């Protein structure tokens, strides 16, 4: 078994799909944002507001590096993890990376009432998501070994799609 990492826009389903995938294939689930919050003792949003994005990205880089050294697991990364070249390279080399590709409109539909994501606490979150998608889509693709279009399938369907891709690639034994 190996390390499987999920990348994608905030709200693309990395944590939810990752948790279900981990359960399905019998691996531990790790969420880099959750690990960071436990270490900080406060929410990422609070830390982001107090210390700024650069300080947060330093901690995120350290955390991702540590999590990828801990053996087989399913790892959900933060939406901006791919902004740092070191993270992209490290994830690509240490993991089988799945990009959960969602359109900004889909993510907005899912997140319009979310108050916990610091990058979306702006006057026009849909425009912000479109800008994030434009900036990051190429970085997610560069990092990923697999791209899964999230569209409107259920979580179970996405997990099936990912499992099938990983089995076809020989990453997972065929069920």
C-alpha positions as CSV (number, residue, x, y, z in Angstrom):
1,X,0.0,0.0,0.0
2,X,1.1,3.5,-0.5
3,X,0.4,7.1,0.3
4,X,-2.5,8.7,-1.6
5,X,-2.9,12.5,-1.5
6,X,-5.9,14.5,-2.7
7,X,-5.5,18.0,-4.0
8,X,-8.0,20.5,-5.3
9,X,-9.8,23.8,-4.7
10,X,-11.2,24.5,-1.2
11,X,-14.5,22.7,-1.0
12,X,-13.8,20.2,-3.8
13,X,-14.4,17.3,-1.4
14,X,-10.8,16.3,-0.4
15,X,-11.6,15.7,3.3
16,X,-15.0,14.0,2.7
17,X,-13.9,11.9,-0.2
18,X,-10.5,11.1,1.5
19,X,-12.2,9.9,4.7
20,X,-14.4,7.6,2.7
21,X,-11.6,6.3,0.4
22,X,-9.4,5.6,3.4
23,X,-12.2,3.6,5.1
24,X,-12.8,1.7,1.9
25,X,-9.2,0.7,1.2
26,X,-8.2,0.2,4.9
27,X,-5.7,3.0,5.3
28,X,-5.5,5.8,8.0
29,X,-6.9,9.2,6.9
30,X,-5.0,12.4,7.6
31,X,-6.1,15.9,6.9
32,X,-3.2,18.4,6.7
33,X,-5.4,21.3,7.7
34,X,-6.7,19.4,10.8
35,X,-3.2,18.4,11.8
36,X,-2.1,22.1,11.4
37,X,-5.0,23.3,13.6
38,X,-4.2,20.8,16.3
39,X,-0.6,21.9,16.3
40,X,-1.5,25.6,16.3
41,X,-4.2,25.3,19.0
42,X,-6.4,27.6,16.9
43,X,-8.2,27.6,13.6
44,X,-6.3,28.2,10.4
45,X,-8.6,31.2,9.8
46,X,-7.5,32.8,13.1
47,X,-3.8,32.0,12.4
48,X,-4.1,33.3,8.9
49,X,-5.6,36.6,10.1
50,X,-3.1,37.0,12.9
51,X,0.2,35.9,11.2
52,X,-0.6,36.1,7.5
53,X,-0.5,33.7,4.6
54,X,3.3,33.3,4.3
55,X,3.6,32.1,7.9
56,X,0.7,29.7,7.4
57,X,2.3,28.3,4.2
58,X,5.6,27.7,6.1
59,X,3.7,25.6,8.7
60,X,1.8,23.8,5.9
61,X,5.0,22.9,4.1
62,X,6.5,21.4,7.2
63,X,3.3,19.5,8.0
64,X,2.9,18.0,4.5
65,X,6.6,16.9,4.6
66,X,6.0,15.2,8.0
67,X,2.8,13.6,7.0
68,X,4.3,12.1,3.8
69,X,7.0,10.4,5.9
70,X,4.5,8.5,8.1
71,X,3.8,5.6,5.8
72,X,0.7,4.5,3.9
73,X,-2.4,6.7,4.3
74,X,-4.9,8.8,2.5
75,X,-3.9,12.5,2.9
76,X,-6.3,15.4,2.2
77,X,-4.3,18.6,1.6
78,X,-5.4,22.2,2.0
79,X,-6.5,23.9,-1.2
80,X,-3.4,26.1,-1.4
81,X,-0.8,23.4,-0.6
82,X,0.2,23.4,-4.3
83,X,1.2,27.1,-4.2
84,X,4.7,26.1,-3.0
85,X,7.0,24.3,-5.5
86,X,8.4,22.3,-2.6
87,X,5.0,20.9,-1.8
88,X,4.2,20.1,-5.4
89,X,7.4,18.3,-5.9
90,X,7.2,16.5,-2.5
91,X,3.6,15.3,-3.0
92,X,4.3,14.2,-6.6
93,X,7.3,12.2,-5.6
94,X,6.1,10.7,-2.3
95,X,2.4,10.1,-3.1
96,X,0.0,9.0,-5.7
97,X,-1.8,12.3,-6.1
98,X,-5.4,12.6,-7.2
99,X,-6.7,16.1,-8.3
100,X,-10.4,16.4,-7.4
101,X,-11.2,18.9,-10.2
102,X,-14.3,21.0,-9.5
103,X,-15.6,24.0,-11.3
104,X,-15.7,27.3,-9.3
105,X,-19.5,27.3,-9.7
106,X,-19.8,23.8,-8.2
107,X,-17.6,24.7,-5.3
108,X,-19.6,27.9,-4.7
109,X,-22.8,26.0,-4.7
110,X,-21.4,23.7,-2.0
111,X,-19.7,26.4,0.1
112,X,-21.9,29.5,-0.2
113,X,-22.7,29.3,3.5
114,X,-19.3,28.2,4.8
115,X,-17.7,30.7,7.2
116,X,-14.5,28.7,8.0
117,X,-12.4,29.1,4.9
118,X,-10.3,32.3,5.1
119,X,-9.9,32.7,1.4
120,X,-13.6,32.8,0.8
121,X,-14.5,35.4,3.4
122,X,-14.7,38.2,0.7
123,X,-17.4,40.2,-0.8
124,X,-17.7,38.1,-4.0
125,X,-16.7,34.5,-3.1
126,X,-17.6,33.2,-6.6
127,X,-15.2,35.6,-8.3
128,X,-12.6,34.6,-5.7
129,X,-13.1,30.9,-6.5
130,X,-12.8,31.6,-10.3
131,X,-9.5,33.4,-9.7
132,X,-8.2,30.6,-7.4
133,X,-9.2,28.1,-10.1
134,X,-7.4,30.1,-12.8
135,X,-4.3,30.4,-10.6
136,X,-4.2,26.9,-9.3
137,X,-5.6,24.5,-11.9
138,X,-2.2,24.2,-13.7
139,X,-0.5,23.6,-10.3
140,X,-2.9,20.9,-9.3
141,X,-2.4,19.2,-12.7
142,X,1.4,19.5,-12.3
143,X,1.2,17.8,-8.9
144,X,-1.3,15.1,-9.8
145,X,-1.0,11.6,-11.2
146,X,-4.8,11.4,-11.7
147,X,-7.5,13.9,-12.4
148,X,-11.0,13.1,-11.4
149,X,-13.8,15.5,-12.5
150,X,-16.1,15.8,-9.5
151,X,-19.1,17.1,-11.3
152,X,-22.2,16.1,-9.4
153,X,-21.5,12.4,-8.5
154,X,-22.1,11.3,-5.0
155,X,-19.2,10.8,-2.6
156,X,-19.5,7.0,-3.0
157,X,-19.3,7.4,-6.8
158,X,-16.2,9.6,-6.5
159,X,-14.6,7.0,-4.2
160,X,-15.4,4.3,-6.7
161,X,-13.9,6.3,-9.5
162,X,-10.7,7.0,-7.6
163,X,-10.4,3.4,-6.4
164,X,-10.8,2.2,-10.0
165,X,-8.1,4.6,-11.3
166,X,-5.7,3.5,-8.6
167,X,-6.4,-0.2,-9.3
168,X,-5.9,0.2,-13.0
169,X,-2.6,2.0,-12.4
170,X,-1.5,-0.8,-10.1
171,X,-1.3,1.4,-7.0
172,X,-4.0,-0.6,-5.3
173,X,-4.6,-4.4,-5.6
174,X,-7.8,-5.1,-7.6
175,X,-10.8,-5.7,-5.4
